[in-house]
Amino acid sequence: MILRDSTEQIEFVTCISAQTTYIPTMAIDLIPNAPTVNRVVVAMSGGVDSSTTAALMVEAGYEVIGVTLKLYDSGGGIERKGACCAGKDIVDARRVAEKLKIPHYVLDYESRFRDEVIDDFAESYLRGETPIPCVRCNQTVKFRDLLATAKDLDAEALVTGHYVRRVEGLAGPELHRGADLTKDQSYFLFATTRPQLSYLWFPLGSMEKAETRYHAERFQLPVSDKPDSQDICFVSNGDYAQLLGKLRPNSWEPGDIVDVNGKRLGGHRGIVHFTIGQRRGLGVAVGEPLYVIHIDPPSRQVVVGPKEYLKWQSCVITDVNWLVEPRKLSENYDVQVKIRSSAPLLTARLAVMDEKRWRVTFSEPTSATSPGQAVVIYKAERMLGGGWITRDET
């Protein structure tokens, strides 16, 4: 459902700054290929990154259509900092579109988001996993559904404010880490398919965040000083357990906290209060630091132990998405991997197990790999693909 559209097109006048003007590499490379004015859709979340992306594309000479997704009902959390895709953020995106004099549409994807992302998030916790809803969101409502909408609007590209780089390689477009490694978002885009990548542009990929802020101020955007989004957009105040209690009341069923030998150390109010590697808030004490090392949903047991029990030499990933052609199935090869978005690259070796599963063996034991999380695979700056960590070790 389209909630609003504004189709008035007015010539945009660029703000002139006495300071040095930075133009992203992507925009410079695209301008010579534009015979007149090419149409693009910019995904506008209401934040500084997507807003600056829209402004840069206008400045580069493209016919820009801004699209904002209404993904959830934020209720009383509309004004909270660090949210996106609801309430004030939709208003902010509209204000930016009016400033840039571009058409702006708000698409009601709330039902799709609930089915594809929020329900998956809840079920993952009930399985004792640690989900990554941002990956599911990119995989479904954004790079599947929104991309289809962009094509329906006869746009030649869907443009986003992600800090990743699309690089044209010999075999087609490649996905590389963002130049600003503190903002690199390639981990969250590992499920992007090769056909999708050929239609996606990322103008901020070669920038640092400070440069993006500079452009936002240069364009005098009303969101130039807006804080970055944080945490999970649909979880108010970071309280996952409270949300899960509403979505899945059985997630608060009590159980036991036991040590690695099965000895009961105490009780808990539901497995959704715990994640692998958690130390604080366990509610038990034995004179040494304890960490969650395993969650068993059928018995509702939370197993805790010393930190050394979190060390994994290998893990198994499934549903692997490749942005390259996988090598021969009998071949092992060395790569770098990330097991969390903010983690450094680790050296590892991949080995195929069957058509759906690969074993990742780390060069050194690695802490707190958790089912439901992802292993994302790199060769230097290039992201090759990634898959989901599974409990199945056989």
Summary of the structure (lengths in Angstrom):
residues: 394
radius of gyration: 22.5
end to end distance: 45.5
largest distance: 72.4
contacts: 1248
relative contact order: 0.13
helix: 29%
strand: 28%
